[in-house]
Amino acid sequence: MSYTFDTEKTAADLVNWVKEYFEKNATPETKAVIGISGGKDSSVAAAVCVKALGKDRVIGVLMPQGEQADIDFSKLLVKTLDIKHYIINVGDTVSTFMGELKKHIEPSNQAVVNTPARIRMTTLYAVAACVGGRVVNTCNLSEDWVGYSTKFGDAAGDFSPLSDLTVTEVKKIGDYLGLPKELVHKVPIDGLCGKTDEENLGFTYAMLDTYIRGENDLSDVPEIKEKIDRMHRNNLHKLQLMPKFEMTK
């Protein structure tokens, strides 16, 4: 039986799910606080929250690290949705922290890459604490599947509307909701080496998505299948609860 994705139904289900989450876990004044990158995930998640809660209960936070060449995409989204937003530059914070770290240990590439994402998440929770909000996780299934997120960085949050949707499906929802094409179909770039996400991964999201949904077993490219499986295994710890010692009785 082939997999089919019902865009209209899923969009409606997403909106209802966010509504129910806030009805059960928040007050009528509680706001959704979301980091706005100008890409498909934050754009679609923000749009869903606006439809579920109304624009007055959604706050966007733009967090450039110094100069951000594509920040106009983020500004386009908050203008399109007409939501309140803050621009909080994390550049000095990242630089100060990394400078202090260098006094004691040479930062690894992993530290350089992941620290800004964790500082951004700290920023989102600070804003949420100030306005009475819940932080929106904007990860999608495809990125989660291969660990393309930062633990306690963009992988954190209070609720996650998109984490069961592949990249392909998120784009379909974005188009259905009428978001600007340049946001929904913006090519994600890591912002460090100038490569796209797909160039860094070594395979396309379309290929990954069909594999996740069982539409393609990747038997014709076994090396890519093995890579995806390996990345999935190695990054499951990001998706699972922290292991804890349990006393025996």
Sine and cosine of phi, psi and omega as CSV:
sin_phi,cos_phi,sin_psi,cos_psi,sin_omega,cos_omega
0.00,0.00,0.84,-0.55,-0.06,-1.00
-0.98,0.22,0.45,-0.89,-0.02,-1.00
-0.99,0.12,0.73,-0.68,0.06,-1.00
-0.82,-0.57,0.61,-0.79,-0.01,-1.00
-0.91,-0.41,0.87,-0.50,0.00,-1.00
-1.00,-0.07,0.99,-0.15,-0.09,-1.00
-0.88,0.47,-0.74,0.67,-0.05,-1.00
-0.89,0.46,-0.72,0.70,-0.01,-1.00
-0.91,0.41,-0.68,0.73,-0.03,-1.00
-0.91,0.43,-0.64,0.77,0.03,-1.00
-0.88,0.48,-0.70,0.72,0.02,-1.00
-0.91,0.42,-0.66,0.76,0.02,-1.00
-0.90,0.44,-0.63,0.78,0.03,-1.00
-0.87,0.49,-0.75,0.67,-0.01,-1.00
-0.88,0.48,-0.71,0.71,0.01,-1.00
-0.91,0.42,-0.61,0.80,0.00,-1.00
-0.90,0.44,-0.68,0.73,0.03,-1.00
-0.91,0.42,-0.68,0.74,0.05,-1.00
-0.83,0.55,-0.76,0.65,-0.04,-1.00
-0.91,0.41,-0.61,0.79,0.02,-1.00
-0.86,0.51,-0.72,0.69,-0.03,-1.00
-0.95,0.31,-0.54,0.84,0.05,-1.00
-0.91,0.42,-0.59,0.81,-0.06,-1.00
-1.00,0.01,-0.43,0.90,-0.18,-0.98
-0.85,-0.53,0.14,0.99,-0.08,-1.00
-0.48,-0.88,0.02,-1.00,0.08,-1.00
-0.99,-0.17,0.20,-0.98,0.02,-1.00
-0.89,0.46,-0.27,0.96,0.00,-1.00
-1.00,-0.09,-0.20,0.98,-0.06,-1.00
-0.90,0.44,0.69,-0.72,-0.05,-1.00
-0.95,-0.31,0.39,-0.92,0.13,-0.99
-1.00,-0.06,0.83,-0.56,0.00,-1.00
-0.94,-0.33,0.83,-0.55,-0.12,-0.99
-0.71,-0.71,0.71,-0.71,0.10,-0.99
-0.97,0.26,0.77,-0.63,-0.08,-1.00
-0.95,-0.30,0.92,-0.38,0.01,-1.00
-0.99,-0.15,-0.31,0.95,-0.08,-1.00
1.00,-0.01,0.08,1.00,0.05,-1.00
-0.99,-0.13,-0.05,-1.00,-0.11,-0.99
-0.89,0.45,-0.66,0.75,-0.13,-0.99
-0.93,0.37,-0.78,0.62,0.00,-1.00
-0.92,0.39,-0.53,0.85,0.02,-1.00
-0.91,0.41,-0.75,0.66,-0.03,-1.00
-0.93,0.36,-0.68,0.73,0.01,-1.00
-0.88,0.47,-0.67,0.74,0.01,-1.00
-0.91,0.42,-0.67,0.75,0.00,-1.00
-0.90,0.44,-0.65,0.76,0.04,-1.00
-0.89,0.46,-0.68,0.74,0.00,-1.00
-0.90,0.43,-0.62,0.78,0.04,-1.00
-0.89,0.45,-0.68,0.73,0.02,-1.00
-0.91,0.41,-0.55,0.83,-0.04,-1.00
-0.99,0.17,-0.61,0.80,-0.17,-0.99
-0.91,-0.43,-0.32,0.95,-0.14,-0.99
1.00,-0.08,0.50,-0.87,-0.12,-0.99
-0.90,0.43,-0.45,0.89,-0.04,-1.00
-0.96,0.29,-0.21,0.98,-0.01,-1.00
-0.95,-0.32,0.25,0.97,0.04,-1.00
-0.84,-0.54,0.80,-0.60,0.00,-1.00
-0.86,-0.51,0.83,-0.56,0.05,-1.00
-1.00,-0.08,0.60,-0.80,0.03,-1.00
-0.82,-0.58,0.90,-0.43,0.05,-1.00
-1.00,-0.08,0.78,-0.63,-0.13,-0.99
-0.77,-0.64,0.94,0.34,0.04,-1.00
-0.92,0.40,0.46,-0.89,0.09,-1.00
-0.95,-0.30,1.00,0.01,-0.15,-0.99
0.97,0.25,-0.77,-0.64,0.05,-1.00
-1.00,0.05,0.78,-0.63,0.02,-1.00
-0.90,-0.44,0.92,-0.39,-0.12,-0.99
-0.88,0.47,-0.54,0.84,-0.09,-1.00
-0.96,-0.28,0.42,0.91,-0.06,-1.00
-0.91,0.41,-0.34,0.94,0.02,-1.00
-0.89,0.46,-0.46,0.89,0.07,-1.00
-0.90,0.43,-0.68,0.74,0.02,-1.00
-0.90,0.44,-0.67,0.74,0.01,-1.00
-0.91,0.41,-0.57,0.82,0.05,-1.00
-0.89,0.45,-0.64,0.77,-0.02,-1.00
-0.91,0.42,-0.76,0.65,-0.04,-1.00
-0.91,0.42,-0.50,0.86,0.07,-1.00
-0.94,0.33,-0.68,0.73,0.00,-1.00
-0.88,0.48,-0.69,0.72,-0.03,-1.00
-1.00,0.09,-0.23,0.97,0.00,-1.00
0.85,0.53,0.74,0.68,0.00,-1.00
-0.95,-0.30,0.47,-0.88,0.08,-1.00
-0.90,0.43,0.60,-0.80,-0.01,-1.00
-0.51,-0.86,0.36,-0.93,0.07,-1.00
-0.82,-0.57,0.59,-0.81,0.14,-0.99
-0.94,-0.34,0.94,-0.34,-0.04,-1.00
-0.88,-0.47,0.95,-0.32,-0.06,-1.00
-0.98,0.18,0.84,-0.54,-0.04,-1.00
-0.99,-0.11,0.09,1.00,-0.08,-1.00
-0.85,0.53,-0.77,0.64,-0.03,-1.00
-0.91,0.42,-0.61,0.79,0.00,-1.00
-0.90,0.45,-0.72,0.70,0.03,-1.00
-0.88,0.47,-0.72,0.69,-0.03,-1.00
-0.89,0.46,-0.69,0.72,0.00,-1.00
-0.89,0.45,-0.71,0.71,-0.01,-1.00
-0.90,0.43,-0.73,0.68,-0.02,-1.00
-0.90,0.43,-0.54,0.84,0.06,-1.00
-0.90,0.43,-0.66,0.75,0.05,-1.00
-0.91,0.41,-0.65,0.76,0.00,-1.00
-0.89,0.46,-0.65,0.76,-0.02,-1.00
-0.89,0.46,-0.37,0.93,0.04,-1.00
-0.92,0.38,-0.33,0.94,-0.10,-1.00
-0.88,-0.48,-0.56,0.83,-0.07,-1.00
-0.41,-0.91,0.56,-0.83,0.01,-1.00
-0.97,0.24,0.87,-0.49,-0.04,-1.00
-0.86,0.51,0.75,-0.66,0.08,-1.00
-0.97,0.23,0.23,-0.97,0.05,-1.00
-0.87,0.49,-0.60,0.80,0.01,-1.00
-0.90,0.44,-0.63,0.77,0.04,-1.00
-0.92,0.40,-0.66,0.75,0.00,-1.00
-0.89,0.45,-0.63,0.78,-0.05,-1.00
-0.97,0.24,-0.68,0.74,-0.15,-0.99
-1.00,0.05,-0.45,0.89,-0.07,-1.00
-0.87,0.50,-0.72,0.70,0.02,-1.00
-0.85,0.53,-0.62,0.78,0.00,-1.00
-0.90,0.44,-0.61,0.80,0.00,-1.00
-0.96,0.29,-0.56,0.83,0.07,-1.00
-0.93,0.37,-0.60,0.80,0.06,-1.00
-0.90,0.44,-0.65,0.76,0.01,-1.00
-0.92,0.38,-0.60,0.80,0.09,-1.00
-0.86,0.51,-0.65,0.76,0.03,-1.00
-0.89,0.46,-0.69,0.72,0.00,-1.00
-0.88,0.47,-0.66,0.75,0.00,-1.00
-0.94,0.33,-0.50,0.87,0.08,-1.00
-0.92,0.40,-0.69,0.72,0.05,-1.00
-0.89,0.45,-0.70,0.71,0.00,-1.00
-0.86,0.51,-0.62,0.78,0.01,-1.00
-0.92,0.39,-0.50,0.86,-0.02,-1.00
-0.98,0.19,-0.55,0.83,-0.11,-0.99
-0.96,-0.28,-0.08,1.00,-0.08,-1.00
0.96,0.27,0.93,0.36,-0.10,-0.99
-0.69,-0.72,0.16,-0.99,0.12,-0.99
-0.89,-0.46,0.69,-0.73,-0.07,-1.00
-0.99,0.10,0.75,-0.66,0.00,-1.00
-1.00,0.06,0.83,-0.57,0.17,-0.98
-0.99,0.12,0.73,-0.68,-0.08,-1.00
-0.93,-0.38,0.24,0.97,-0.01,-1.00
-0.94,0.35,0.51,-0.86,0.10,-1.00
-0.93,-0.36,0.19,-0.98,-0.07,-1.00
-0.89,0.46,-0.65,0.76,-0.06,-1.00
-0.88,0.48,-0.75,0.66,0.00,-1.00
-0.92,0.39,-0.65,0.76,0.05,-1.00
-0.88,0.48,-0.60,0.80,-0.08,-1.00
-0.86,0.52,-0.63,0.78,-0.04,-1.00
-0.95,-0.31,0.20,0.98,0.08,-1.00
0.96,0.28,0.45,0.89,-0.04,-1.00
-1.00,0.07,0.87,0.48,0.03,-1.00
-0.35,-0.93,0.24,-0.97,-0.03,-1.00
-0.97,-0.24,0.85,-0.53,0.04,-1.00
-0.87,0.50,0.78,-0.63,-0.07,-1.00
0.92,0.40,0.17,0.99,0.13,-0.99
-0.94,-0.34,-0.89,-0.45,0.01,-1.00
-0.93,0.36,-0.20,0.98,0.05,-1.00
-0.99,0.16,-0.12,0.99,-0.02,-1.00
-1.00,0.00,0.02,-1.00,0.02,-1.00
0.59,-0.81,0.13,-0.99,0.00,-1.00
-0.99,-0.11,-0.49,0.87,0.06,-1.00
-0.48,-0.88,0.50,-0.86,-0.16,-0.99
-0.76,-0.65,0.99,-0.13,-0.05,-1.00
-0.97,0.25,-0.39,0.92,-0.15,-0.99
-0.94,-0.33,0.01,1.00,-0.18,-0.98
-0.95,0.30,-0.08,1.00,0.10,-1.00
-0.94,-0.33,0.21,0.98,0.00,-1.00
-0.90,-0.43,0.69,-0.73,0.06,-1.00
-0.97,0.25,0.19,-0.98,0.05,-1.00
-0.83,0.56,-0.72,0.70,0.00,-1.00
-0.85,0.53,-0.67,0.74,-0.03,-1.00
-0.95,0.31,-0.61,0.79,0.05,-1.00
-0.87,0.49,-0.67,0.74,0.02,-1.00
-0.89,0.45,-0.64,0.77,0.02,-1.00
-0.89,0.45,-0.65,0.76,0.04,-1.00
-0.90,0.43,-0.68,0.73,0.01,-1.00
-0.87,0.49,-0.68,0.73,0.04,-1.00
-0.91,0.42,-0.67,0.74,-0.01,-1.00
-0.88,0.47,-0.60,0.80,-0.01,-1.00
-0.98,0.19,-0.08,1.00,0.07,-1.00
0.98,0.18,0.40,0.92,0.03,-1.00
-0.95,0.30,0.45,-0.89,0.02,-1.00
-0.82,0.57,0.69,-0.72,-0.04,-1.00
-0.84,0.54,-0.60,0.80,-0.06,-1.00
-0.92,0.38,-0.31,0.95,0.08,-1.00
-1.00,0.04,-0.74,0.67,-0.05,-1.00
-0.91,0.41,-0.59,0.80,-0.10,-1.00
-0.94,-0.35,0.33,0.94,0.06,-1.00
-0.90,0.44,0.75,-0.66,0.00,-1.00
-0.97,0.24,0.88,-0.48,-0.02,-1.00
-0.95,0.32,0.76,-0.65,0.03,-1.00
-0.85,-0.53,0.61,-0.79,-0.11,-0.99
-0.93,0.37,-0.30,0.95,0.03,-1.00
0.98,0.19,0.05,1.00,-0.02,-1.00
-0.90,-0.43,-0.86,0.51,-0.03,-1.00
-0.98,-0.19,-0.05,1.00,0.03,-1.00
1.00,0.08,0.02,1.00,0.02,-1.00
-1.00,0.06,0.44,-0.90,0.10,-1.00
-0.97,0.24,0.29,-0.96,0.05,-1.00
-0.84,0.54,-0.69,0.73,-0.05,-1.00
-0.91,0.40,-0.56,0.83,0.06,-1.00
-0.92,0.40,-0.63,0.78,0.03,-1.00
-0.93,0.36,-0.63,0.78,-0.02,-1.00
-0.95,0.31,-0.59,0.81,-0.04,-1.00
1.00,-0.02,0.18,0.98,0.08,-1.00
-0.37,-0.93,0.28,-0.96,-0.05,-1.00
-1.00,0.03,0.39,-0.92,0.08,-1.00
-0.92,0.40,-0.55,0.83,0.03,-1.00
-0.86,0.50,-0.67,0.74,0.03,-1.00
-0.91,0.42,-0.72,0.70,0.01,-1.00
-0.89,0.46,-0.69,0.72,-0.06,-1.00
-0.89,0.45,-0.67,0.74,0.02,-1.00
-0.93,0.38,-0.50,0.87,0.05,-1.00
-0.94,0.34,-0.71,0.71,0.01,-1.00
-0.86,0.51,-0.66,0.75,-0.07,-1.00
-1.00,0.07,0.07,1.00,0.07,-1.00
0.97,0.24,0.30,0.95,0.00,-1.00
-1.00,0.01,-0.25,0.97,-0.04,-1.00
-0.51,-0.86,0.86,-0.52,-0.02,-1.00
-1.00,0.05,0.00,1.00,0.03,-1.00
0.85,0.53,0.46,0.89,0.00,-1.00
-0.91,0.42,-0.37,0.93,0.01,-1.00
-0.99,0.12,-0.21,0.98,0.05,-1.00
-0.71,-0.70,0.93,0.36,-0.10,-0.99
-0.86,0.51,-0.49,0.87,-0.01,-1.00
-0.93,0.37,-0.55,0.83,0.04,-1.00
-0.96,0.27,-0.65,0.76,0.07,-1.00
-0.84,0.54,-0.71,0.70,-0.01,-1.00
-0.90,0.45,-0.64,0.77,0.00,-1.00
-0.91,0.42,-0.71,0.70,0.02,-1.00
-0.88,0.47,-0.71,0.70,0.01,-1.00
-0.88,0.47,-0.66,0.75,0.00,-1.00
-0.91,0.41,-0.70,0.72,0.02,-1.00
-0.89,0.45,-0.63,0.78,0.01,-1.00
-0.89,0.45,-0.73,0.69,0.01,-1.00
-0.88,0.47,-0.72,0.70,-0.08,-1.00
-0.93,0.36,-0.34,0.94,-0.09,-1.00
-0.92,-0.39,0.17,0.99,0.02,-1.00
-0.88,0.48,-0.46,0.89,-0.02,-1.00
-0.88,0.48,-0.39,0.92,0.01,-1.00
-0.96,0.28,-0.37,0.93,-0.10,-1.00
-0.98,-0.22,-0.16,0.99,-0.09,-1.00
-0.96,-0.27,0.39,-0.92,0.07,-1.00
-0.90,0.44,0.50,-0.87,0.03,-1.00
-0.87,0.50,0.81,-0.59,0.03,-1.00
-0.87,0.50,0.64,-0.77,0.01,-1.00
-0.72,-0.70,0.51,-0.86,0.09,-1.00
-0.95,0.32,0.72,-0.70,0.02,-1.00
-0.87,-0.49,0.83,-0.56,-0.02,-1.00
-0.93,0.36,0.63,-0.78,0.11,-0.99
-1.00,0.04,0.55,-0.83,-0.04,-1.00
-0.98,-0.19,0.00,0.00,0.00,0.00
